[in-house]
Amino acid sequence: MKDGSVRKKMSDEQELTLRLNTVLTELSDVMKQRKERIEEIRTQVSILENENDDMHKRVSELIMDAF
């Protein structure tokens, strides 16, 4: 009887270990994807800020030329 319960316990532990590894792998993948997306968004923000600065300079030049 004890032998069967020991095997069941080991089986349960192995199953839980596999499930935990799966969850940790999925979590790691999600974190990596989010990190990549954050980098993409930072790049887009930087581009927009540069474009905004360029537009601001151009508007200032047009205003100065008008006077």
C-alpha positions, 0 to 999 in steps of 0.5 A: 500500500505504501509503495503505491502512495509513494508512486502517486506522490512522485507522479503528482510532484512530477506533474506539478513540476511539469505544469510549473515549468510550462507556466514559467516558460509562458510567463517568460515568453509574455515578459519578453514580448512585452519588453520588445513591445515597450522598446518598439513604443519607445522608438515610436515616441522618440521618432514622434518627438523628433518630428514634433521638434522639426515641425515646431522649428518649421512653424517658427521659421514660417512665422519669422518669415511672415514678419 
